Amino acid sequence: MPDQPPSSPYRSPAYAHALAALGPVLPVAPWGTGVLVRPIPGSGRQDAAGFYPLASIAPDADLPTGLAALRTEGLVSVVGVRDPFDGPPLDRFIAAFDVCRPFKTHFVIDRALGPPRCSDHHDAEVRRAQRRCSVSIVQLADHLDDWQRLYDGLIARHRIAGTARFSPEHFARLATLDTLTAFAAFADGRIVAMALWLRGGDVAYNHLGASDAEGYRRAVSYALYDAAIRHFADCRILDLGGNAGPADADDGLSRFKRGFANATATAQLFGAVLDRPAYMALCAGKPETAYFPVYRAPDSQRGGTGSDPATGSR
């Protein structure tokens, strides 16, 4: 039999344990992964979200049987973001789910296309950042206070709320994963930025990153990305993460990641209504929107596109 593709770090039991610090994790055996179960405010009902930031599903998953299993749990809906590098083919998602559409563009280094080479602009910025800081691989467990300080700044800057606002307990559990590599940028003897990466087989994912004001001033993210690209030199794919959203193809985050990438991949939003009468009742009186599930759409998304914030963004 041919070798199976390596398992994504986002469907490992250890990662599920880390997410269980945020709320109940329900195993979905036919999918080879699990989902987060969340109360629907003001309803007494619950729904489900795939793991943050990518709901990796086993390549041989039985998608309809997994949906049936979720229905037996009395859940109203399920939503997630498909991992472009792990799971069943896209056509099977389209056939199984009520919603399956492009969500975010991920910027990628695909070594099959040749050695990575950043843009001239980024090459100059990397060299400047390397003069302004030093980058080392560290044990996240030894630097949880620094990471939490940086992450608290990220929460305040981007007004992160909901499930994607991770707890200190989550990061303490994340620090135990053997698939995690933490990079830290030091300036004047202190950590000013960190980047967390997760690896599964020959694919490495930029998981989370955060900087303080000094890290931004020194533009140390250029040095952190360069260090990660060199560290994961034996990886076939480096997923640098996505843009801010479907309408932000040329925002600053996209320009930054594009300068390192030699390819892109589309992460698809997928979702299904599991209890249609309950779903329609929860959506009653809500404005028209492409957001899924409709009953969770924030005011800023009325009439727009998107997904539940628990699916996250990198």
Beta strands, then each sheet from edge to edge (+ up, - down):
strand 1: 25-28
strand 2: 33-39
strand 3: 46-50
strand 4: 77-81
strand 5: 99-110
strand 6: 134-138
strand 7: 180-187
strand 8: 190-200
strand 9: 203-211
strand 10: 237-242
strand 11: 263-273
sheet 1: 1+ 2- 3+ 4+ 11- 5+ 10- 9- 8+ 7- 6+
end
